[in-house]
Amino acid sequence: MRAPALVLMVLLATLPACSSTLNTPLAMYNASAGYRYTTLASDGREDTLVILAFSGGGTRAAAFSFGLLEALRDTRYLSAGSPRRLLDDVDVIASVSGGSFTAAYYALFRERIFDDFPAAFLHRDIEGELIGRMLWPPNWFRLARKDFDRINLAARLYDETVFQGRTFGDLLREPRRPYIIVNATDMTLGRRFEFTQDQFDLLCSDLSALKVADAVAASSAFPGLLSPLTLRNFAGDGCGYRPPQWLQDANRPGNPPMRYLHARDLLSYQEQAARRPWIHLLDGGLADNIGLRGPYIALSSQDSGWSVLSRINRRVVKRVVVISANAKTKKRTDWDTRQAAPGLLSVLGLVSSGPMDNYSLDTVQLIRDFFEQQEQQANSAQSCRDALLATCGRATTPLVPHVDWFPLELAFDRVEDPALRDCLEALPTSFTLPEPTVALLRQAAGVLLQRSPELERLMKGLDASWQPAAARVDPELQRTVCARAP
């Protein structure tokens, strides 16, 4: 972020944070209505589940995840003799912070994203426009009101310039997947807060009336620079909510601690409604900067409104693909060359990003470890059956569903060219980047996807004749961008 912008926004951050009611009450709980996975139709293959995760990182993350969508669009194969795009098989996109701009735009406008999104967001100086609105004198009075805050100013900017006034109700006009999970962080719980009807049921609130821009603003509300987004908890008024069975089962002390505590936190919106009438949300990266925690729960348990494990057990899903677009950078400092300790801004930067980055790495490894564990269990079960058949002539062990697992991580530290890798890892976190930098990020995402061994293994299983597309980073573009890098 540019220094003058940072100073101004820090000064504005000293203004009092006020609350306004953005969300509306839910007339009556209906587990079969609203924006949730089960209400969306699928255009993809039922036997192949594709999950995308878009990380935080400002415009850098938005451009990188956009490049992934472009690459998936261009990854084509034959299915039952007809051409098909891997993009059409995407079922779920989970996002945080900068990645939420791309995920939400694709959910709303689908194919239009490839023509419109660069001009609508990637090539805009969103940061400068936000500062301009903060400097506009009439907004000084609005910011002093009790029903308006800095986050509302940002949300209105996103609503007018990017998301065109759309609400979550607009996502239900043609209810089809992918299911978009925009993540923020509940300040009180320190946990993910999803902008899905399953989450809003706990507040007895109707998500369909909420503007998509408000969700994206909360997801990208970096603490201190933007104020929290505040929602009203209507659970105290009652809406006939009944916890799903998995949540009732998890809310028992005999469960593993993490499962039990997660259930308790979720039910606190209902059971502690009198003490929690207002819910304050900040940047989703504070709880999960890569967007994979929700998918991990859905993959590894039935404790989710879109449990993948349940579909695997019903032998519906035979392939699970998880592709993460991780725009994490690696800060280079000269701290170790000086005796003087790093200053306050350096310390605050480390405190705000260090634990977040480590947690993201742990989450990626959790997914990989889970996939390996599932494959080992399936192989062991099959070996037992084979041994019984060989010695007894029959097998009584249950047949474990066979699933092929495909973890793909697109990250800057996986770039083969060391010069390009260093260049990408030095890019700033801001909401404005030069157009050549945006183009480089898009190309890098395509190269990382096409050169992934996991992608080749997946596509050969879908279509034995498939060949990877020719993807490359333009050398002249790389020279232009990287010559400017710090």
Stockholm file with secondary structure:
# STOCKHOLM 1.0

chainA/1-486         MRAPALVLMVLLATLPACSSTLNTPLAMYNASAGYRYTTLASDGREDTLVILAFSGGGTRAAAFSFGLLEALRDTRYLSAGSPRRLLDDVDVIASVSGGSFTAAYYALFRERIFDDFPAAFLHRDIEGELIGRMLWPPNWFRLARKDFDRINLAARLYDETVFQGRTFGDLLREPRRPYIIVNATDMTLGRRFEFTQDQFDLLCSDLSALKVADAVAASSAFPGLLSPLTLRNFAGDGCGYRPPQWLQDANRPGNPPMRYLHARDLLSYQEQAARRPWIHLLDGGLADNIGLRGPYIALSSQDSGWSVLSRINRRVVKRVVVISANAKTKKRTDWDTRQAAPGLLSVLGLVSSGPMDNYSLDTVQLIRDFFEQQEQQANSAQSCRDALLATCGRATTPLVPHVDWFPLELAFDRVEDPALRDCLEALPTSFTLPEPTVALLRQAAGVLLQRSPELERLMKGLDASWQPAAARVDPELQRTVCARAP
#=GR chainA/1-486 SS CCHHHHHHHHHHTTSCCCCCCCSEECSSCCTTSSSSGGGSBCCSCTTEEEEEEECCCHHHHHHHHHHHHHHHHHCEEEETTEEEEGGGGEEEEEEETHHHHHHHHHHHHGGGHHHHHIIIIITSCHHHHHHHHHHSHHHHHHHTSTTCCHHHHHHHHHIIIIITTCBGGGGGTSCBSCEEEEEEEETTTTEEEECSHHHHHTTTEEGGGSBHHHHHHHHTCCBTTBCCEEEECCGGGCCCCCCCHHHHHHSSTTSCHHHHHHHHHHHHHHHTTTTCSEEEEEEGGGTCTTSCHHHHHHHHCSCSTTCHHHHHHTTCCCEEEEEEEECCCCCCCCGGGCSSCCCHHHHHHHHHHHHHHHHHHHHHHHHHHHHHHHHHHHHHHHHHHHHHHHHHSCCCSCCCCCCEEEEEEEEGGGCSCHHHHHHHHTCCCSSCCCHHHHHHHHHHHHHHHHTCHHHHHHHHHHCTTCCCCCCCCCHHHHHHHHTTCC
#=GC SS_cons         CCHHHHHHHHHHTTSCCCCCCCSEECSSCCTTSSSSGGGSBCCSCTTEEEEEEECCCHHHHHHHHHHHHHHHHHCEEEETTEEEEGGGGEEEEEEETHHHHHHHHHHHHGGGHHHHHIIIIITSCHHHHHHHHHHSHHHHHHHTSTTCCHHHHHHHHHIIIIITTCBGGGGGTSCBSCEEEEEEEETTTTEEEECSHHHHHTTTEEGGGSBHHHHHHHHTCCBTTBCCEEEECCGGGCCCCCCCHHHHHHSSTTSCHHHHHHHHHHHHHHHTTTTCSEEEEEEGGGTCTTSCHHHHHHHHCSCSTTCHHHHHHTTCCCEEEEEEEECCCCCCCCGGGCSSCCCHHHHHHHHHHHHHHHHHHHHHHHHHHHHHHHHHHHHHHHHHHHHHHHHHSCCCSCCCCCCEEEEEEEEGGGCSCHHHHHHHHTCCCSSCCCHHHHHHHHHHHHHHHHTCHHHHHHHHHHCTTCCCCCCCCCHHHHHHHHTTCC
//
